[in-house]
Amino acid sequence: MSSVLSPVPSPIPSSVLVTGAAGRIGSLLRSGLPPLGWRLRCLDLVGPVEPDGLPWTIADIADVAAAEALQEAMTGVETVVHLAGIPTEAAFADLLPANIDGTYQVFEAARRAGVARVVYASSNHAVGFHATGSLLTTEVRTRPDSLYGVTKVFGEALGSFYADRYGMDVAAVRIGSCFDRPPGERGLATWLSPGDTVRLIDALLHAPSFGFQVLYGISANTRAWWDLAPALALGYRPQDDAEVFAQEILAEHEPLPDGDPDLRFVGGRMTVNGRT
């Protein structure tokens, strides 16, 4: 892993392509990044529910027949935020085209188009079998808790290869629980707020060249399990803390028993049944 530089804002790229732009995180970026000055292009299997005034490409990243459309969407783009794929556990036959073949197609199209930077949506499930109890750094070995987690480890390795072989900047963001509010007791540690989602991606778009970096994507949670230092070094300044929801959430849910996988492992229940 290359050293992390002190963040110095870089010029705003001419265009940023967001794959998976119709999804939850993609929708947050579509509403949050343009007011910050970024010019977005969007790509997904479907278009937006409501017109958003942004240029859209409707294509399947894993479809070889759609490679031309993917390549055209990359033209003139300086950064790709790659969110597209299946976001939870599934049969490997489904994960293979969406999360592995499709991720390769995105990186390869970016290389051919001369894209300088890719922000890759990895997941905490790439390290899900690590125990809680101490702050988890990005230096630990990958321990995927599911086949979904395995595909995210693949994406991280692919990003490392493209950074080393082709000189691209690649940030692999191990995203926690991105919802309007923390989803249960585990979420008090793993929450990434909508506002901090935009702030994190904005920071990675602005950061100076960093080679390949792995970082955790969570808010400034009092109960955080993951080390935010690499993200902070790249300019991320989270403003939210899941603790403001703690009293409300703990009152809504029965306390988790000792040994419950949601408290024992950073990947939670995915270590047991493949479901978040």
C-alpha positions as CSV (number, residue, x, y, z in Angstrom):
1,M,0.0,0.0,0.0
2,S,1.3,3.4,-0.9
3,S,1.8,6.1,1.6
4,V,-1.1,8.5,2.3
5,L,-0.4,12.1,1.4
6,S,-1.7,15.2,3.2
7,P,-5.0,16.2,1.5
8,V,-4.7,19.2,-0.9
9,P,-7.8,20.0,-3.0
10,S,-7.3,19.1,-6.6
11,P,-9.1,20.7,-9.6
12,I,-12.6,19.5,-10.1
13,P,-12.7,16.9,-12.9
14,S,-14.6,17.5,-16.1
15,S,-16.9,14.7,-15.3
16,V,-17.6,11.9,-12.8
17,L,-19.3,8.6,-13.9
18,V,-21.4,6.9,-11.2
19,T,-22.2,3.2,-11.9
20,G,-25.2,1.8,-10.0
21,A,-26.5,5.4,-9.9
22,A,-30.1,4.4,-9.4
23,G,-29.3,2.6,-6.1
24,R,-29.5,3.9,-2.6
25,I,-25.9,5.3,-2.4
26,G,-26.0,6.3,-6.1
27,S,-29.1,8.3,-5.4
28,L,-27.4,10.1,-2.5
29,L,-24.5,11.0,-4.7
30,R,-26.8,12.2,-7.5
31,S,-28.5,14.7,-5.2
32,G,-25.4,15.6,-3.1
33,L,-22.4,15.9,-5.5
34,P,-23.8,18.3,-8.1
35,P,-24.3,21.2,-5.6
36,L,-20.6,20.7,-4.7
37,G,-19.6,21.4,-8.3
38,W,-19.2,17.9,-9.7
39,R,-20.6,17.1,-13.1
40,L,-22.1,13.6,-13.0
41,R,-22.8,11.0,-15.6
42,C,-25.0,8.1,-14.5
43,L,-25.1,4.4,-15.5
44,D,-27.4,1.7,-14.3
45,L,-29.7,-1.1,-15.5
46,V,-32.6,1.3,-15.0
47,G,-33.0,5.0,-15.1
48,P,-34.1,7.3,-12.2
49,V,-37.6,7.1,-10.9
50,E,-38.0,10.8,-11.4
51,P,-36.1,12.8,-14.0
52,D,-33.0,14.4,-12.5
53,G,-31.5,16.3,-15.4
54,L,-28.4,14.2,-15.5
55,P,-27.1,12.3,-18.5
56,W,-27.9,8.6,-18.1
57,T,-26.6,5.4,-19.8
58,I,-28.8,2.4,-19.4
59,A,-26.6,-0.7,-19.6
60,D,-25.5,-3.8,-17.8
61,I,-21.8,-3.6,-16.8
62,A,-21.5,-7.4,-17.1
63,D,-23.0,-7.6,-20.6
64,V,-20.3,-8.0,-23.2
65,A,-22.8,-6.7,-25.8
66,A,-23.1,-3.4,-23.7
67,A,-19.3,-2.9,-23.6
68,E,-19.6,-0.1,-26.3
69,A,-22.1,1.8,-24.2
70,L,-19.9,1.4,-21.1
71,Q,-16.9,2.7,-23.0
72,E,-18.9,5.6,-24.4
73,A,-20.0,6.6,-20.9
74,M,-16.4,6.7,-19.8
75,T,-15.3,9.1,-22.6
76,G,-14.0,12.3,-21.1
77,V,-14.4,11.1,-17.5
78,E,-11.6,11.6,-15.0
79,T,-13.1,9.6,-12.1
80,V,-15.5,6.6,-11.9
81,V,-17.4,5.9,-8.7
82,H,-18.2,2.2,-9.1
83,L,-21.3,1.2,-7.1
84,A,-23.0,-1.2,-9.5
85,G,-23.4,-4.8,-8.4
86,I,-25.4,-7.1,-6.1
87,P,-25.2,-5.5,-2.6
88,T,-25.8,-8.6,-0.5
89,E,-25.3,-12.3,-0.4
90,A,-26.6,-14.3,-3.3
91,A,-25.9,-17.4,-5.3
92,F,-22.4,-17.4,-6.8
93,A,-23.9,-17.8,-10.3
94,D,-25.6,-14.4,-9.8
95,L,-22.7,-12.7,-8.1
96,L,-20.2,-13.8,-10.8
97,P,-21.5,-11.6,-13.6
98,A,-22.6,-8.7,-11.5
99,N,-19.8,-8.3,-9.0
100,I,-16.8,-10.0,-10.6
101,D,-17.1,-9.9,-14.4
102,G,-18.9,-6.5,-14.2
103,T,-16.2,-5.0,-11.9
104,Y,-13.5,-6.2,-14.3
105,Q,-15.4,-4.6,-17.3
106,V,-15.6,-1.3,-15.4
107,F,-11.9,-1.2,-14.5
108,E,-10.9,-2.2,-18.0
109,A,-13.2,0.3,-19.7
110,A,-11.8,3.0,-17.3
111,R,-8.2,2.0,-18.3
112,R,-9.0,2.2,-22.0
113,A,-10.6,5.6,-21.6
114,G,-7.7,7.0,-19.7
115,V,-9.7,7.5,-16.5
116,A,-7.3,8.6,-13.7
117,R,-9.2,7.5,-10.6
118,V,-11.7,4.8,-9.6
119,V,-13.6,4.9,-6.2
120,Y,-14.6,1.3,-5.7
121,A,-17.5,0.4,-3.3
122,S,-16.1,-2.4,-1.3
123,S,-17.7,-3.6,1.9
124,N,-17.0,-4.3,5.6
125,H,-18.0,-7.9,4.6
126,A,-14.5,-8.2,3.0
127,V,-13.2,-8.4,6.6
128,G,-16.4,-9.7,8.3
129,F,-14.9,-12.6,10.2
130,H,-12.6,-10.3,12.3
131,A,-13.8,-10.0,15.9
132,T,-15.0,-6.8,17.4
133,G,-13.5,-5.5,20.5
134,S,-10.5,-3.5,19.1
135,L,-10.3,-0.9,16.4
136,L,-9.9,-2.7,13.1
137,T,-7.2,-1.2,10.8
138,T,-6.9,-1.6,7.0
139,E,-3.7,-3.6,7.6
140,V,-5.5,-6.8,8.7
141,R,-5.8,-9.6,6.2
142,T,-9.1,-10.0,4.4
143,R,-11.6,-12.4,6.0
144,P,-14.7,-12.4,3.9
145,D,-17.8,-13.5,5.7
146,S,-19.8,-14.6,2.6
147,L,-19.6,-15.1,-1.1
148,Y,-20.6,-11.5,-1.4
149,G,-17.6,-10.6,0.7
150,V,-15.4,-12.7,-1.5
151,T,-16.5,-10.7,-4.5
152,K,-15.5,-7.5,-2.7
153,V,-12.1,-8.9,-1.9
154,F,-11.7,-9.6,-5.6
155,G,-12.6,-6.0,-6.4
156,E,-10.0,-4.7,-4.0
157,A,-7.4,-7.0,-5.5
158,L,-8.3,-5.9,-9.0
159,G,-8.1,-2.2,-8.0
160,S,-4.6,-2.9,-6.5
161,F,-3.6,-4.4,-9.8
162,Y,-4.9,-1.5,-11.9
163,A,-3.2,1.0,-9.6
164,D,0.2,-0.8,-9.8
165,R,0.1,-1.9,-13.4
166,Y,-1.5,1.2,-15.0
167,G,-0.9,4.0,-12.5
168,M,-4.5,4.6,-11.7
169,D,-5.6,6.0,-8.3
170,V,-8.0,3.4,-6.7
171,A,-9.8,3.9,-3.4
172,A,-11.5,0.8,-2.1
173,V,-14.1,2.0,0.4
174,R,-15.3,-0.7,2.9
175,I,-18.7,0.7,3.4
176,G,-20.6,0.1,6.6
177,S,-24.3,0.5,7.1
178,C,-25.6,3.3,4.8
179,F,-29.1,4.2,5.9
180,D,-31.0,7.2,7.1
181,R,-30.5,6.0,10.7
182,P,-28.5,3.1,12.2
183,P,-30.2,-0.3,11.6
184,G,-30.2,-1.7,15.1
185,E,-27.5,-2.0,17.8
186,R,-24.8,-3.1,15.4
187,G,-25.4,0.0,13.3
188,L,-24.3,2.2,16.2
189,A,-20.8,1.1,15.2
190,T,-21.1,0.6,11.5
191,W,-23.4,3.5,10.4
192,L,-22.5,5.8,7.5
193,S,-25.0,8.7,7.3
194,P,-26.3,10.0,4.0
195,G,-24.5,13.3,4.6
196,D,-21.2,11.7,5.4
197,T,-21.6,9.4,2.3
198,V,-21.5,12.5,0.2
199,R,-18.7,14.1,2.2
200,L,-16.6,10.9,1.9
201,I,-16.9,10.6,-1.8
202,D,-16.4,14.3,-2.3
203,A,-13.1,14.1,-0.3
204,L,-11.9,11.2,-2.5
205,L,-12.7,13.1,-5.6
206,H,-10.7,16.1,-4.4
207,A,-7.7,14.2,-2.9
208,P,-4.3,14.4,-4.5
209,S,-2.9,11.3,-6.2
210,F,-2.8,8.4,-3.7
211,G,-2.2,5.2,-5.7
212,F,-4.1,2.4,-4.1
213,Q,-5.8,2.9,-0.8
214,V,-8.2,0.8,1.4
215,L,-10.4,2.8,3.8
216,Y,-13.5,2.3,5.9
217,G,-16.7,4.1,5.1
218,I,-18.4,5.0,8.4
219,S,-19.5,8.2,10.2
220,A,-17.7,9.5,13.3
221,N,-19.4,7.0,15.5
222,T,-18.6,6.9,19.2
223,R,-18.8,3.1,19.1
224,A,-16.9,2.7,15.8
225,W,-15.2,-0.7,15.2
226,W,-13.1,0.5,12.3
227,D,-10.2,2.9,12.0
228,L,-11.0,6.0,10.1
229,A,-7.4,7.3,9.9
230,P,-6.8,6.4,6.2
231,A,-10.0,8.2,5.2
232,L,-9.2,11.2,7.4
233,A,-5.8,11.4,5.8
234,L,-7.4,11.8,2.4
235,G,-9.6,14.7,3.5
236,Y,-12.7,13.0,4.8
237,R,-14.4,15.1,7.6
238,P,-17.4,13.2,8.9
239,Q,-20.0,15.3,10.8
240,D,-22.4,12.6,12.0
241,D,-22.4,10.2,14.9
242,A,-24.7,7.2,15.3
243,E,-24.7,7.9,19.1
244,V,-27.5,10.5,18.7
245,F,-29.8,7.5,17.9
246,A,-28.5,5.2,20.6
247,Q,-31.2,5.7,23.2
248,E,-33.9,5.5,20.7
249,I,-32.5,2.3,19.0
250,L,-31.7,0.5,22.2
251,A,-35.2,1.1,23.4
252,E,-36.7,-0.3,20.2
253,H,-34.7,-3.5,20.2
254,E,-34.0,-6.2,22.8
255,P,-30.3,-6.2,23.9
256,L,-28.2,-8.6,21.9
257,P,-27.0,-11.6,24.0
258,D,-23.4,-12.2,24.6
259,G,-21.9,-14.1,21.7
260,D,-24.5,-12.8,19.2
261,P,-22.7,-12.6,15.8
262,D,-24.0,-9.0,15.4
263,L,-21.7,-8.1,18.3
264,R,-19.0,-10.7,18.0
265,F,-18.0,-10.2,14.4
266,V,-17.6,-7.0,12.4
267,G,-19.6,-8.7,9.6
268,G,-22.5,-9.5,12.0
269,R,-25.0,-12.1,10.9
270,M,-23.4,-12.4,7.5
271,T,-20.9,-14.7,9.2
272,V,-23.7,-17.1,10.0
273,N,-26.5,-17.0,7.5
274,G,-25.3,-14.6,4.8
275,R,-28.0,-12.0,5.6
276,T,-27.3,-8.5,7.1
